[in-house]
Structures are given as structure tokens and as C-alpha cells.
């Protein structure tokens, strides 16, 4: 079996879950249940893995001011409570 190209480690709160719709957040926000209204079909990208973050167009957003982030909180809102 081939060795992984990067060392593996447990995800931490600063890593990035990315949803298929292009939304993302910090994993700590998901752990705090801030995104319970979103599906659980996200992929966690380690913050140090810049190649997939760049491919998902997240790296540039992480480098920009927070007001311009396309995070899940900024792009999709939970349905209103009934």
C-alpha cells in the first residue's frame, strides 16, 4: 500500500468542511452545531492542504477580509422556523 502524500492527522477546528454546493465553514463551527441545518455530506479539507483549498476557491477567500467570504453562513441561510 502506498504511503499518503501528506501526513495524516485528526482534523481540528480551523480545518474547512466544504459542501457540494460550494459553501464552506470552519470545522469548529460545524462541531458547535452552527450548521445543523446543512447536510452532513461535506468533505473536510485540512487547512494546511493548500492545493485542494485553491481548487475549491477557498484559499483566496481565507486570505481576504472576512466580509468577502463565501462561507456557508454568508451564502445559505437556514429555513425560517415555523
N, C-alpha and C positions, 0 to 999 in steps of 0.2 A: 504494500500500500504506500502511495506517495505521501510525503510529508506536506502539510499545508504550507502555502507560500508565506503566510504571516502567522506568528504565534497566536494561539487561541487563548482567550481569557473570557471570564464571565462578563456580560455586559454591565455597564454602570449607568448611573442616572443621566450622564451627559451624552450617551450614545443616542442615535437617531432612529426611531421607528419610521418607516416610510410606507404609506398606504398605496395601493394600486391607482388611486385617483390623483396621485401626485402630492397629496398632503403629507406633512411630516410634523414631528414634535420632538421634544426631548423625552427620553425613556422615563425619566423621573416623573414627568407629568402623567404618563400612562400609569405608572405604578401608584401615583396618588389618586388614580381613578378620575382624572380630569377629562379623559377621553372615553369613558364608558359608553357613550352614545355612538362611538365609531366602531366599525367592525374590528375583529381581532385578527384580520388577515394581513397584518403589517409585517415587514421584514426589518429586522434590526441591523443597522449599519454602524459598525464601531466608529467612533469619532476620529480615530487615527487613520482610518482607511479612506484616504482622500480620493482615490480613483473612483470607487462607486459613488461617493458623495458628489464628485464632479459630474459623473454620468447622470445622476439624478437631479442635477442643477440645484443641489442643496448647499454645496461648498461655498459658492458665491454668495448665497443668501446668508450663510452663517458669518461671512466676513463683512456683511453690510450692516447698517444700523437696524436694530430690532423692528422698527416701524415699517420696514420694507419687506420683512419676512413673509413667505407664503406658507407659513405653518398651518397645521390643521385648525388651530384656533382662529387664525385670520381668514381662512378661506371657506370653511364649512362650519355652520353653527348647528347646535342640536335642535331637534324639533321642539316647538313650544309645548310646555306641559299642559295637559288637559285637565 
